[in-house]
């Protein structure tokens, strides 16, 4: 664009246009007086256009045009631009973008404003820093409060899990003195799983802002089984096998209680954690961890020592076989569930367990009837059935499953597993005062080894890195304390000097 002396300029095709900038040369002979014609060859250095640069120094822009140009991003105010920026904008050399320069200048201006010693600006910066530190402190307090609340819930969860698991084991042992029917007890307790989804739906109504009808919630949770939902094919291929594993796990566990004491049963059942790791490593190709291999070896060694503690009598060997088989079925259930169905949400898990309970009631009810008529689990009359014991065992097992499956919503999963292993000493104390049990050295070592292996399996995958980071932080925390102590010893009574020395020590 080119201009005459009256503020009208021409673009490169000769059209008149209003602008505030003066350009180097016209396509015709129009030129402001005193301006030299630019050469035909475009200049490549600022020294080639130095006469035009000196002329632009005295260029004055109309205020009205200046206000219009301030709103344009592609044009900057001439009075606030340097000579070099004006020339670079005119020629468009070296990829020059005027808005980038103006932005950089604004950033420099902000930095200068922040760096000034004006009391008002200093007070504003101090207030902003105080506000940010206050927000940071509030966030830390909130995080700490959440962690403390979760830890307190975890302590309560550990006690509840331990009480429900140990209570169901002891009560089942006591039930067999009045009602020797382990499969009927298993069938009765499994039927209580039907209450999972109704219980979950009540919680959904209390907590969820978007309340759904039972049918809508049921259909949404059925998507867990696939796009078609719960079809007969899905039921017989993905639900029925897990129902059988569930019944086998509980039945074998109750059979073991008929043969050996509750302490040995609860301790040996803790081996299922080691079996889960071994199956996950083989079937699911999970990460290999040396510490978990050691834990699995300890579990197997504990099983052997537990068998040796009673002298390999047939009665104890059968009981140990039952409980190890129960732990294996439990591990197989967990690994296959993860492989076939994956991870489930709370509603999906509740629906799955309710379907397992319903299927148990519909399809397995004929088995207790057959056992009754064949006198394998014979009951003289319905009045002889200890309904209080049956309901107590079923209720405690149901509470245990609720805590194990839904407790992770309020606390850490490790604390829930810790409640299971703590049931071993609880059962040992109860057995010590209620029945004649001989805790010899071999049995105590076996129980200790199994529990130790269980606790080792609770370690996270990056436990070694966590220990290294913790030791590094502790070492760094000790080093500044030692250096500050040395600085304090070498400084006199000048408290300001001591403070500066400590700060420099921390900085380096």
C-alpha positions in Angstrom: 0.0 0.0 0.0 1.2 3.4 -0.8 0.1 7.0 0.1 -0.2 10.6 -0.9 0.2 13.4 1.5 -3.5 13.6 2.5 -3.8 10.3 4.4 -5.2 8.4 1.3 -3.1 5.5 0.4 -3.1 3.0 -2.5 -2.6 -0.7 -2.4 -0.4 -2.6 -4.8 -3.0 -2.6 -7.5 -3.7 1.1 -7.3 -6.9 1.3 -5.2 -7.2 4.2 -2.7 -7.4 3.2 1.0 -7.3 5.0 4.3 -4.4 4.0 6.5 -2.1 5.5 9.1 1.1 3.9 7.8 3.4 5.3 5.3 4.9 2.9 2.7 8.1 2.9 0.8 7.2 3.5 -2.8 4.2 4.0 -5.1 3.3 2.0 -8.3 3.2 5.4 -10.0 4.9 8.7 -9.4 2.8 9.5 -6.3 5.1 10.0 -3.3 5.2 12.2 -0.2 7.6 15.0 -0.4 10.9 14.2 1.1 10.6 10.5 0.7 13.0 8.7 -1.5 12.0 6.0 -3.9 12.8 2.5 -2.9 15.0 0.4 -5.1 13.5 -2.1 -7.5 15.2 -4.9 -5.7 13.6 -5.6 -2.2 16.2 -4.7 0.5 17.4 -7.5 2.8 19.0 -5.4 5.5 17.8 -2.5 7.7 20.7 -0.5 6.5 19.4 -0.6 2.9 16.3 1.4 3.9 17.8 3.7 6.5 16.5 6.9 4.8 12.9 5.6 5.1 13.6 4.6 8.7 14.6 8.2 9.5 11.5 9.6 7.9 9.2 7.2 9.8 10.6 8.6 13.1 8.6 11.8 12.6 5.4 10.2 11.4 2.2 11.5 13.2 -1.0 9.5 13.2 -4.5 10.9 13.5 -6.1 10.0 16.9 -9.4 8.8 15.4 -7.6 6.4 13.1 -5.4 5.3 16.0 -8.4 4.3 18.1 -9.8 2.2 15.2 -6.5 0.5 14.8 -6.1 -0.4 18.5 -8.9 -3.0 18.2 -7.1 -4.7 15.3 -4.8 -7.6 16.2 -2.8 -7.3 13.0 -1.9 -3.6 13.4 -0.1 -2.1 16.3 0.1 1.5 17.6 2.8 3.3 15.8 3.6 5.7 18.7 4.3 2.7 20.9 6.3 0.7 18.3 10.0 1.0 17.8 11.6 2.0 14.5 12.7 -1.5 13.8 9.3 -2.9 14.5 7.7 -0.4 12.1 10.0 -1.3 9.3 9.7 -5.0 9.9 5.9 -4.6 9.8 6.0 -2.7 6.6 8.3 -5.0 4.7 7.1 -8.3 6.3 10.6 -9.6 6.4 11.9 -12.5 8.5 8.4 -13.8 9.3 7.6 -10.8 11.4 4.2 -10.8 13.2 3.3 -7.5 14.9 1.0 -9.0 17.4 3.7 -11.3 18.7 5.9 -8.3 19.4 3.2 -6.4 21.1 2.4 -9.4 23.3 6.0 -9.7 24.3 6.1 -6.0 25.1 3.0 -6.4 27.2 4.6 -9.4 29.1 7.7 -7.3 29.7 5.5 -4.5 31.0 3.8 -6.9 33.4 7.1 -8.2 34.6 8.3 -4.6 35.2 5.1 -3.9 37.1 5.5 -6.9 39.3 9.2 -6.1 39.8 8.5 -2.5 41.0 8.7 -1.5 44.6 5.3 0.2 44.6 3.8 -0.6 48.0 0.3 -1.2 46.5 1.6 -3.7 43.9 3.8 -5.4 46.6 0.8 -5.7 48.9 -1.3 -7.1 46.0 1.4 -9.7 45.3 1.7 -10.6 49.0 -2.1 -10.9 49.2 -2.1 -13.2 46.2 0.6 -15.4 47.7 -1.2 -15.5 51.0 -4.4 -16.5 49.3 -2.7 -19.2 47.3 -0.9 -20.6 50.4 -4.2 -20.5 52.2 -5.9 -22.4 49.5 -3.0 -24.9 49.5 -3.3 -25.3 53.2 -7.1 -25.8 53.0 -6.5 -28.5 50.3 -4.0 -30.3 52.4 -6.3 -30.2 55.4 -9.1 -31.5 53.3 -7.0 -34.4 51.9 -5.8 -35.2 55.3 -9.3 -35.3 56.7 -10.5 -37.6 53.9 -7.6 -39.9 54.6 -8.2 -39.9 58.3 -11.9 -40.6 57.7 -11.0 -43.4 55.4 -8.6 -44.9 57.9 -11.2 -44.8 60.7 -13.7 -46.5 58.4 -11.0 -49.0 57.6 -10.5 -49.8 61.3 -14.2 -50.3 61.7 -14.3 -52.4 58.6 -11.5 -54.6 59.8 -13.3 -55.3 63.1 -16.6 -56.0 61.2 -15.0 -58.4 58.7 -13.1 -60.2 61.4 -16.2 -60.5 63.6 -18.4 -61.7 60.8 -16.0 -64.3 59.4 -14.9 -65.6 62.8 -18.5 -65.6 64.0 -19.8 -67.5 61.0 -17.1 -70.1 61.4 -17.7 -70.6 65.1 -21.4 -70.6 64.8 -21.3 -73.1 61.9 -19.1 -75.4 64.0 -21.7 -75.1 66.8 -24.6 -75.8 64.4 -23.2 -79.2 63.4 -23.7 -80.4 66.9 -27.4 -79.9 66.5 -27.9 -80.1 62.7 -25.3 -82.2 60.8 -26.3 -81.1 57.3 -23.5 -79.1 55.6 -25.0 -79.1 52.1 -28.4 -77.9 53.4 -26.7 -75.2 55.4 -24.7 -74.2 52.3 -27.9 -74.1 50.2 -29.7 -72.0 52.8 -26.9 -69.5 53.2 -26.4 -69.1 49.5 -30.1 -68.4 49.0 -29.6 -65.3 51.1 -27.6 -63.8 48.2 -31.0 -62.8 46.6 -31.0 -59.8 49.0 -27.9 -58.2 47.4 -29.6 -56.3 44.6 -32.6 -55.1 46.7 -30.1 -53.9 49.3 -28.1 -52.1 46.6 -31.2 -50.5 45.1 -32.1 -49.1 48.5 -28.6 -47.5 48.7 -29.1 -46.2 45.1 -32.3 -44.5 46.1 -30.7 -42.9 49.2 -27.5 -41.7 47.5 -28.0 -41.3 43.7 -29.3 -37.9 42.5 -30.9 -39.6 39.5 -33.3 -42.2 40.8 -34.3 -45.0 38.5 -37.1 -47.6 38.8 -36.0 -51.1 39.7 -36.6 -52.3 36.2 -34.5 -49.5 34.7 -31.7 -50.2 37.2 -31.9 -53.9 36.5 -31.6 -53.4 32.7 -28.7 -51.0 33.1 -26.8 -53.5 35.3 -27.6 -56.3 32.9 -25.3 -54.6 30.3 -22.5 -56.1 32.4 -23.2 -59.4 30.7 -23.1 -58.0 27.1 -25.2 -56.0 24.7 -28.0 -58.5 24.8 -28.2 -58.5 28.6 -29.0 -61.6 30.6 -30.0 -64.3 28.0 -30.3 -68.0 28.7 -27.0 -68.6 26.8 -25.3 -66.0 29.0 -26.8 -67.5 32.1 -25.6 -71.0 31.5 -22.2 -70.0 30.2 -21.3 -67.1 32.5 -23.4 -67.3 35.6 -24.1 -71.0 36.3 -20.4 -72.1 36.5 -19.7 -69.4 39.1 -22.8 -70.5 41.1 -21.4 -74.0 41.2 -18.0 -72.7 42.3 -19.6 -70.7 45.0 -21.5 -73.7 46.4 -18.5 -75.9 46.2 -16.4 -73.4 48.1 -18.8 -73.0 51.0 -19.7 -76.7 51.1 -16.0 -77.9 51.3 -15.3 -75.2 53.9 -18.2 -76.5 56.1 -17.1 -80.1 55.6 -13.7 -79.2 56.8 -15.2 -77.7 60.0 -16.7 -81.1 60.7 -13.3 -82.7 60.7 -10.8 -80.2 62.2 -10.9 -77.2 64.5 -11.8 -73.7 63.4 -8.3 -72.3 63.9 -6.7 -74.7 61.4 -9.6 -74.1 58.9 -9.4 -70.3 59.0 -5.6 -70.4 58.8 -5.5 -72.8 55.9 -8.3 -70.9 54.0 -6.0 -67.9 54.0 -3.9 -69.8 51.4 -6.5 -68.9 48.8 -4.6 -65.6 48.3 -1.5 -67.5 47.3 -3.6 -69.7 44.9 -5.1 -66.5 43.4 -1.6 -65.2 42.6 -0.4 -68.5 41.1 -3.5 -68.8 38.9 -3.3 -65.2 37.8 0.3 -65.6 37.0 -0.4 -68.7 34.9 -3.8 -67.9 33.4 -4.0 -64.1 33.3 -0.2 -63.5 32.7 0.0 -61.1 35.6 3.3 -59.5 36.6 5.8 -61.8 38.2 6.8 -60.8 41.7 9.4 -62.5 43.7 7.9 -61.6 47.1 4.6 -63.2 46.1 6.3 -66.4 45.0 7.9 -66.5 48.4 4.5 -65.9 50.0 3.1 -68.8 48.0 5.9 -71.1 49.1 5.3 -70.1 52.7 1.6 -71.0 52.3 2.4 -74.4 50.9 4.9 -75.0 53.7 2.3 -74.0 56.2 -0.1 -76.5 54.8 2.4 -79.3 55.1 3.4 -78.3 58.6 -0.3 -78.1 59.6 -0.8 -81.7 58.3 2.3 -82.8 60.3 1.1 -81.2 63.5 -1.5 -83.9 64.0 0.7 -86.7 62.9 -0.9 -87.3 59.5 -4.0 -89.0 60.9 -6.7 -89.7 58.4 -9.2 -87.6 60.2 -7.1 -84.4 60.1 -5.7 -85.1 56.6 -9.3 -85.3 55.2 -10.2 -82.0 56.9 -7.1 -80.3 55.6 -7.8 -81.6 52.1 -11.3 -80.2 52.3 -10.2 -76.7 53.3 -7.4 -76.6 50.8 -9.9 -77.6 48.1 -12.2 -74.9 49.3 -9.4 -72.3 49.1 -8.6 -73.6 45.6 -12.3 -73.2 44.5 -12.4 -69.7 45.9 -9.2 -68.8 43.9 -10.5 -70.3 40.8 -13.8 -68.4 41.2 -11.9 -65.1 41.5 -9.5 -65.7 38.6 -12.2 -66.9 36.2 -14.5 -64.0 37.1 -11.7 -61.6 36.2 -11.0 -63.5 33.0 -14.6 -64.0 31.8 -16.5 -61.0 33.1 -13.8 -58.5 34.1 -14.3 -56.0 36.8 -17.8 -55.2 37.9 -19.3 -52.0 39.5 -21.3 -52.2 42.7 -24.7 -52.5 41.0 -23.4 -55.2 38.6 -21.8 -57.2 41.4 -25.0 -57.0 43.4 -27.0 -58.2 40.5 -24.6 -61.0 39.8 -24.7 -62.3 43.4 -28.5 -62.0 43.4 -28.7 -64.1 40.3 -26.4 -66.7 41.8 -28.7 -66.8 44.9 -31.8 -67.0 42.8 -30.4 -69.8 40.6 -29.3 -71.7 43.7 -32.9 -71.6 45.1 -34.5 -72.6 41.8 -32.1 -75.2 40.5 -30.4 -76.6 43.6 -33.4 -77.0 45.9 -33.9 -80.6 44.8 -30.5 -81.7 46.2 -31.4 -81.1 50.0 -34.6 -83.0 49.3 -32.7 -86.0 47.8 -30.2 -85.9 50.7 -33.2 -85.9 53.2 -34.9 -88.9 51.7 -31.7 -90.9 51.3 -31.0 -90.1 55.0 -27.6 -88.6 54.2 -28.7 -85.3 55.9 -31.7 -86.6 57.7 -33.9 -84.4 60.0 -36.4 -86.0 62.3 -39.0 -83.3 62.2 -39.1 -79.6 61.1 -39.3 -78.7 64.8 -35.8 -80.2 65.3 -34.3 -77.7 62.9 -32.2 -75.1 64.8 -33.5 -72.1 62.8 -31.7 -69.6 65.0 -28.3 -71.2 64.2 -29.1 -71.5 60.5 -30.2 -67.9 60.3 -27.3 -66.8 62.3 -24.8 -68.5 60.0 -26.5 -67.3 56.9 -26.8 -63.7 58.2 -23.1 -63.6 59.2 -22.0 -65.0 55.9 -24.2 -62.5 54.1 -22.8 -59.6 56.1 -19.3 -60.8 55.4 -19.9 -60.9 51.7 -21.5 -57.5 51.8 -18.4 -56.1 53.6 -15.9 -57.8 51.3 -17.7 -56.8 48.0 -18.9 -53.2 48.9 -16.4 -52.2 51.7 -14.0 -50.8 49.1 -16.4 -47.9 48.6 -15.5 -46.4 52.0 -12.0 -47.8 52.8 -8.9 -49.5 51.4 -9.1 -53.1 50.1 -6.0 -54.0 52.0 -7.7 -53.4 55.3 -10.6 -55.6 54.3 -8.2 -58.5 53.6 -6.5 -57.7 56.9 -9.8 -58.5 58.6 -9.8 -62.0 57.2 -6.3 -62.9 58.5 -7.1 -61.4 61.9 -9.9 -63.9 62.3 -7.2 -66.6 62.8 -6.0 -65.4 66.2 -9.7 -64.7 67.1 -10.6 -68.3 66.3 -7.6 -69.5 68.2 -8.6 -67.6 71.4 -12.2 -69.0 71.1 -10.9 -72.5 70.6 -8.6 -72.2 73.5 -11.4 -71.6 75.9 -14.3 -73.6 74.3 -12.7 -76.8 73.2 -9.8 -79.1 73.9 -7.1 -78.0 71.4 -3.4 -78.5 71.7 -1.3 -75.7 70.3 2.0 -77.4 69.8 5.0 -75.7 68.3 4.5 -77.1 64.8 0.9 -75.9 64.7 1.9 -72.4 65.9 4.7 -72.1 63.4 2.4 -73.3 60.6 -0.3 -70.7 61.5 2.4 -68.0 61.7 3.9 -68.9 58.3 0.5 -69.0 56.5 -0.5 -65.6 58.0 2.9 -64.1 57.1 2.5 -65.3 53.5 -1.0 -63.8 53.4 0.4 -60.4 54.6 3.2 -60.5 52.0 0.6 -61.0 49.3 -1.1 -57.8 50.4 2.0 -55.8 49.4 1.5 -53.5 46.4 3.4 -54.2 43.1 5.6 -51.2 43.6 6.4 -51.8 47.3 10.1 -51.8 46.7 10.0 -48.4 45.0 7.8 -47.1 47.8 10.4 -48.2 50.4 13.3 -46.6 48.4 11.4 -43.3 48.1 10.5 -43.3 51.8 14.2 -43.9 52.8 15.3 -41.1 50.4 12.8 -38.7 51.9 13.9 -39.5 55.4 17.5 -39.1 54.5 16.8 -35.7 52.9 14.9 -34.7 56.0 17.8 -35.5 58.2 20.4 -33.7 56.2 18.8 -30.2 56.4 18.4 -30.7 60.2 22.1 -31.5 60.6 23.2 -28.6 58.4 20.9 -26.1 60.2 22.4 -27.3 63.5 25.9 -26.7 62.3 24.8 -23.2 61.0 23.4 -22.4 64.4 26.5 -23.5 66.2 28.8 -21.2 64.0 26.6 -18.1 64.3 26.5 -15.6 67.1 23.5 -13.9 68.7 22.5 -12.1 65.5 19.2 -13.8 64.9 18.7 -12.3 61.5 22.0 -13.6 60.4 21.1 -17.1 61.7 17.9 -17.0 59.7 19.7 -16.1 56.5 22.3 -18.8 57.1 19.6 -21.4 57.5 17.8 -20.3 54.4 21.0 -20.4 52.3 21.7 -23.9 53.7 18.2 -25.1 52.7 18.6 -23.5 49.3 21.7 -25.4 48.5 
